[in-house]
Amino acid sequence: MKFLATLTLALAVSVPAWAQSPIVMASTTSTEQSGLFGHLLPAFKQATGIEVKVVAVGTGQAIDTARRGDADVLFVHDQVAEEKFVADGFATRRHPVMYNDFVLVGPKSDPAQVQGKDIVAALKKVVAAKAPFVSRGDKSGTHAAELRYWQLAGVARGSRYRECGCGMGPALNIAASTGAYVLADRATWLSFKNPADLTVLVEGDKRLFNQYGVMAVNPAKHPHVESAEANRFVEWVTSPAGQQAIAAYKIKGQQLFFPNANQ
């Protein structure tokens, strides 16, 4: 009995008093592939003792994961879908957390002559030139934005439009190997290691604004979720400390995400 008591005491001492249950976060491939979470989540764990396990998929799949109760936190970038998630009761509130922008990437030779600041005019030129275009086709936030731009362009996407059903990195790889145009989030583009002949051709259009939101899954829908820990993450990432950590993440001296939780 004395041995058991000593062992129990030793185990209790070995576990930090602030250790918390790990949480699962459903998020986008852009936040994962850009390296942001590799920078952000260790800072959160150091501050709170809470470990975060990331399921990185397209935004549509991430939202479905959270709807099923297979995640505690949702961190994505499709505001319309996020607001529906809240309206349907799966979260009590959506919190804006940061933004960056989308860019249209294509071959340096720019066969469709799209270079400029107008994404809608650029898509029309891609179709007119019968140039290849790679779409993620995965119901991600980037895919949703791309479809909005096509709708604004008011043209059929053409015979050389290809959906890969893949994440941002693989879509960029396909574009690089086939000389195609592709819509990308700037963070993944900046962290992409195989640009080949690709370059940014369209940027600066206000319609390319890319807002991210974060939500804790509502325990009223899924009582098993780690609600307290999930809300601690939301509170931290939207706090000055979390916002500063987001702003500090850079690649090649360029800031990838811009915090705006308090705007």
Secondary structure, 3 states (H helix, E strand, C coil): CHHHHHHHHHHHHHCCCCCCCCEEEEECHHHHHCCHHHHHHHHHHHHHCCCEEEEECCHHHHHHHHHCCCCCEEEECCHHHHHHHHHCCCCCCCEEEEEEEEEEEEECCCCCCCCECCHHHHHHHHHHCCCCEEECCCCCHHHHHHHHHHHHHCCCCCCCEEECCCCHHHHHHHHHHHCCEEEEEHHHHHHCCCCCCEEEEECCCHHHEEEEEEEECCCCCCCCCCHHHHHHHHHHHCCHHHHHHHHHCEECCEECCEECCCC
